[in-house]
Amino acid sequence: MFPGVSAESLSRIIPPGRVPAQVPAQVPAPAPDQVPGPGAGGSPEQLPSPIGPGPSFARGLWRIAAADVSSGNRVQLLRDGAATFAAMLELIDGARESVSLEGYIFRGDEVGERFAAALSAAAARGVVVRLLVDWVGRMGTPRSFFDRIRGAGADVRIFNPPSLTSRWLGLVPRDHRKLLVVDVAAGVTGGIGIGNEWRTGVLKRRRSPWRDTAVRIAGPAAHDMARAFDHMWQRALGKERRGTHRYVMRKSRGAHLDPSTDAPALVGIVEGEPGRFRVARALQMQAVSAERSIWIASAYFAPSFSEVEALNGAARDGVDVRILVPSRYDHPWIRLLTRQFYRRLLMNGVRIWEWKGEMMHAKTAVTDGRWIRVGSTDFNPLGIAINFELDAVIEDRVVGAEAEAMFEADLKQSREIQPSAFRLVSDT
């Protein structure tokens, strides 16, 4: 079926247990008189060498998402705003050299004031403090709020304000990333903004904190997080690389890492950029690799046809595919948009839950209890293709088990959508 390919090589392409029965255990080598000589297109010395066991996670992230991978990182999942704010403020209060904070939503409420005080105190003790906030995300927060932080010695920039001279008049793209890096040693990223939504919620009745997830990472990946912040900082300063040289990719860093030999956790920092579709390709890579499960939480779920097809294909192939979305939205019309995708997913065996609390704002995924994604990217056109986003993709079975336990706890506070509600007819 695959001439010249051994079963060992096939096992690296086709997951174990799924090698077609008609593929022999070993394809016989050609007889000596069948090996082409110099006059017949080559010599034995020119035959390709066997493919070795590749570090697929690190190499895959580099090739599909231009993401460097590092090993030996210490990773801690953070559930909801209280734990995330505590971890972030602890890092800022302990900073000695630098604090780089980037966010979309930055309110002037109680949570915002706590961060303003921490950033100002860090700047006052000589720490280099940089704050980057999106122009749309900071709407509702007075300019004087940021002026106070700037007056304390921090460098504050607003990303992509409206302008007649800007591309798309400054309306898009937005900086939707949430990132803190301290001393280029540790950082936090995820879906959590700076505001009371994540502390107490905002509803007048049945109020509850928004459900969200972040991750604290200490180790070599903090250098990648710092580089990611610097990229956006340069864009905010109007110093983004121009000219044809920007199309030349640099050499990879960490693509050789192998989880079987290198210290966990392996972490790749994926920078979503307009038109790059990096997280969408990462999802498809996980759909190809998944043997057991793909569990996704997405606050604003409006996937492309290719993403739906990848999830449906995995489900029809026996993978446990689950999706968690909100039942209440801060933008109510999104519920109508999201539910348009239920039928085509449910009829292929994908299971869907709706969070019963105020708002489920997480953007996470866990595959086979091994690969974890935590970040700012939602599966919709804005997140995948238009805005600037940031996600940490992690390979670590211990963290994966924690992520699965967190997801299962969320399902207990959610309602499963029953296929019968959509009168599905499945072609089995």
C-alpha positions, 0 to 999 in steps of 0.5 A: 500500500505504501511502497518502501515504507516500513510498519515502524515508519507508518506507526509515526504517521498513523496512530497505534491501532489504526494501521490498515489491516492490509499494510504488511508488517514489513514491506520487503526490500527490493532485490539487489538487481532491482536497486537502480544503479548510477545509470538508472537514476541513482545509486544505493548510496543516494537512497533516503535514510530511514525517518527517525522518531520525530519530536512531533509536538515541538516541530509541529508547533514551529511549522504550523504556528511559528512557535518556539518550544522550550522544556523544563518549565513550571506550569500552574493552571489558574482557575477564575479571576481571584486566583489569577489576580493574586498570582499576577499581583504577587509577581508584580510586587516581587519584580526586581527589573521589569514588568510588562503587562498587556491586556484588552480590557482594563477597567478603572474599577476596584480590580483595576485600581489594585493593578494601578497601585501595584504597577505604580509601586513597582515603577517607584522602586526602579522597576521598568514598567510597561503597560500596553492596553487596547484602545477598544478594550479600555473604553469606559476607563478614563484617560486620567486613570492611565495618566496616573500610572504614567505619572508614577513612572510607567510607560503606558501605550494605547494600541491602535486608536482610531485614525484616518491615516491608519489601515482600516481606520484603526478599527481592526485589528485589536490587541486581544491578548492578555499577558504579564511577564516579570523579570523575563522569568515568569509570566501569566497568560489566558483569557482574564481581563482586568476588571470586576467581571472576573471578581464578582460578575456584573449582573444585577441578579444572580451575579457570579464571577465570570468563569475563566482560566489562565496559566502561570509559567516559570522557566525558559518559556518566559523568554518567549513570552517576553519576546511576544510582548516586545513584538506588540510593543514595537507595533504600538510604537509604530516600529513594526518591521516593514519591507520584504525582509519580514517575509524571511523566517528565522531559524527555529528554536526548540523544534528538536525537543522530545517529550520522551527525553526532555524535561517537562513541561514543554511549552510553546507560545503561539502569537496569533496575527491577522491572516495567520490562522495559527490556532486553527491549524493547531486545532487541526494538528490536535484533531489528527493526533487525538486518540481519546479526547478533545475537550474545548471551552470557548466563550465566543464559538463560531468556528469555520467549516474546516474547524467543524469538519476537523472536530466532526471527523475526530468524533466520527473516528471514535474520539470523545469530542466535547465543547463547553460554551456559555448560556449567557453572554455579555453580547446576547446576539452571540448565542444565536450565532453559536447555536447555528453550529450545534446541529452539524456538530451534534449529528456527528457525535460531538457533545456540547454543554452550556455553562449555567453561571453568569458567563463562561469566558475561558479559551482552553483545550485539552487533548488526550490529557496530554496537550493543553491550550490556554490563551485568548483565542476564541474559535471565531473569525475575529480570534482566528484571523483578524485580531492579535492573540496569544496562547500557551500550548503545553505538553505535560501529562500532569498538567493535562490531568489537572486540565481534564479534572477542571473541565469535568468540574465545569461540566457538573455546573453546565447543562448538556445539549441533547441531540433530540432537541434538534431532531437529528438524523444520523447516518450510521 
